[in-house]
Amino acid sequence: MVAPPDIDGLSSAELKQLVLTLLHENAEQKRVIAELREEVARLKGLKGRPRIKPSGMEKGTTPKPTGKRAGRRGRGKTTPRVSVEDRILKAEVPAGSRFKGHEEFVVQELVLRTQVIRYRRERWVTPDGRTVIAPLPPGVTGHFGPELRRFVLAQHHQGQVTVPRLLAQLQAIGINISKRQVIRLLIAGQDEFLAEARDVLRAGLETANWITVDDTGARHKGANGVCTQIGNDDFTWFGTTNSKSRLNFLDLLRAGYSDYVY
């Protein structure tokens, strides 16, 4: 469309149509110019414009459809990961009613309660004068049970719960515990975890086709040290040393990884 020499005599509708036509031609020219620039850059061996894929965040700003709920997928049945406890609920019915079985309704629940156990260990004196005391159950190594220790470790390391908040949480549940005792549960008696970490490192080094190593400054036992990371796509191991030299790293591997693990 060619613009007339005099646009003063055009009506409002004609002016609007003229503006729309010019905008369309302008957008088309910009597109052609961009394609020509990309072609020139390709011929010169230059990199073209990066093609950025949609991030998917625009879906969060799209208004949700309203109206009918057609096509909406249901939640489906809940599959519990633990054994199911059956409880029979009685119904009040008039006389002469016929029993037609049960209607199931599954509810998942979490129970947090304090349990204090007093073990009364038998004591015997043998004929030769020795005292024999009944042993504690497996897993009981202190005045806090294994389930409580497992809960503390999971909350702190996996749930990133700080010691003050963990202390407040335990005391709110009903556990009689101090901050010093919480810290002891976190750092004392972790030989099994240290042995597991060493086994992971040994198995990883024996089976890995390649590994990566990285060192960074860290504080350990109140002194400046170095945190060493060893791993690949299958395993990751962290340990502390006093130096990040190559000889120190080789000594770390030869020593059996036992002297530098947290």
Phi, psi and omega in degrees: 000127180262128181292136179292156180296329181236115182259001180293330182274001180282149178281173180297319180295320180292321177297318179297318178296323178295317180296317180297320179295317179295321177296320179295317179295323179295317179296321179294320178294321177297321179295317180295319180296319179297318178296320179294321178296319177296322179293319178296316179297324179292319179293329178277355181081017179269163178280135177280187179292139179292140178264105183268123179284153177300137182281342182092353181288338180294341178293329180290336180267352179287127180297140180288141180294141179251168179104229185290154180259027182293142178084356179284131182278137179284167181290332183079182182279144178277129179255102181295147179266000178233173179294146184264131176264126181269132175230127181270126177255127181275146177244142177272114184233154178288162180298144180090000179286153181254136180281128184240028177092203182236150172252120186276144178215110187268131178233127175267136184223152176239127183245118174243113180214155180273135177230122179248124183245128174256110179274118176265094186276128179293142177239130181231148174245119182285162179304333180269009174095001179279147178259127180245125180243136180300134182288157176285158178299156178302137179095344180268107181243354180205198182272010174233129187290167182295327179292322177294318178297319179295320179296317181296315180295319181293318181294319185283312186273318182271320180271356179057038178272128181290163182297315178300318180290325177293321177297314179297323179294314180295317179293326177293326178290330180125009180279129176273096187212150179252170179296321179296322179291325177296317179296321178296321177297331182277330187243341184262149176066034181256029181298325180295322179290323178295317178297321178295321178296320178295320179296322178297316180296316180298312181296322179295318180290328181285333186250349186280139172278337178204154177220160173243148181229136179216144179234143176213152181295143182204158175259133180215124180056040176075013181226157177290136180212195182228130175265122182254131177247130177230134179171184174207208181289344186257336181207159176218133180228140178237143176205167181243142177225175178267349183210160177241032177283165180293321179295322178295323178294319178293322176297325178300317180288321182288331183285356180084016171065015188267337187268352189237006180276144177303000000 
